[in-house]
């Protein structure tokens, strides 16, 4: 049974609160009050209540929605894993008080992971919108200015090479077929384990790739030819195993074991086409010299991962998803978006203004972005929407009038303010884990980014409100 708040506090809660009242960080008190919002808790409560048909009324008492929300946010505020969150909250009285766990039992880390899955990216977006609305109510953000930038949040994958991806695919398929053989016994096709020979081919390819000259290239092609042959045989064997489970050749009289066989068959049917795609990529690159394969697969575990090049000297190629971050005053992130396919930055400016207007109820007076967001159409459309000053430089202009316009004080000041968006992106990556997503899939990426953005907003809102209270407090002689 789910509840929004803890129905009753006990003696330990009051004792903990008294002991740690002066140990809270400056941002925690205002953030604690913000997270008490009824609409926020209702959003979380409704999402948790949908996990089971009778979650609202039946079953043992579950963790209240307020505790769920605070524990999940604490993870991203501190950039911890669920295991570390469990350990730190158990050991730290401040975190027990902030998360409203109090003197109770701290939930298990696996349970926290299930909560995050239950909320989903759509619910997290609604939580973010409500946090921004509260910031507006408290006059933390007014919406007079808007700055926007994009960044890449990397997927949690190793650096992709064709040989490495083929090794991953062979390992996964072989492991699944071993499990099938253990359940189904001797029926049907027999498993031949090629993992060892594949491993040797990968090592040969690695050595050949490091050698220079034509001899090394020849050895590289020979190694790939053998690796592709072995991988092809493994894929063919996986297809036979899948077909035999479907036709009943490989089966089990035990209901649970039969269900396990069906699950393994789905895994084979999912992974085998991905391995075939990697084989096609490898053939095209190694034997055809084609490095620009459309819809290139860079991970068999995260197939949605994109290859993104943003011109960084330190990291010219990144593997993940493009994320748009837009801010208003006081470093508050008012909107974020994880793109399914990388768009051009110039296509994001007008939607960013529309999102700003929807969220804050007004068109910004100033819009700032880097040169990638510029187009003549964007500038005109922004002015038509009511934006007075569009501070987006055109680096390729030959117009003396345009160059003079970009030298005006208001334009220079707008560009100086714009650079703060790059600093904000750096902070959310370093402090809240947006450098690399540890969740899986497109929905996992959206969930990860959403929690990181909310965590950063909580700290910034809390610090600003705390500073106001300190400034308003009377001086003590």
Protein Blocks (a to p, Z undefined) as FASTA:
>chain_A
ZZfbdfbdcfklmmmmmmmmmmpcfklmmmmmmmmpmklmmmmmmmmmmmpmklmmgccd
dddfklmmmmmmmmmmnopafklmmmmmmmpmklmmmnonmmmccddfklmmmmmmmnom
mlmmmmmmmmmmmmmmnomagolaccddddddddddddddfklmmmmmmmmmmmmmmmmm
mmnomnhjddddfklmmmmmmmmmmmmmmpgcjklmmmmmmmmmmmmmmmmmmmmmmmmm
mmmmmnomaccfbfklmmmmmmmmmmmmmmmmmmmmmmmmmmmmmmnopabbghiafbfk
lmmbccddehiaklmbacdddddddddehhiafbdcddfbacdfklmmmmmmmmmmmmno
pacfbdcddfklgcfklmmmmmmnopabdcdddfkbcbfklmmmmmpmklmmmmmmmmmm
mmmmmmmmmmnopmbccbgcjklmmmmmmmmmmmmmmmmmmmmmmmmmmmmpccdZZ
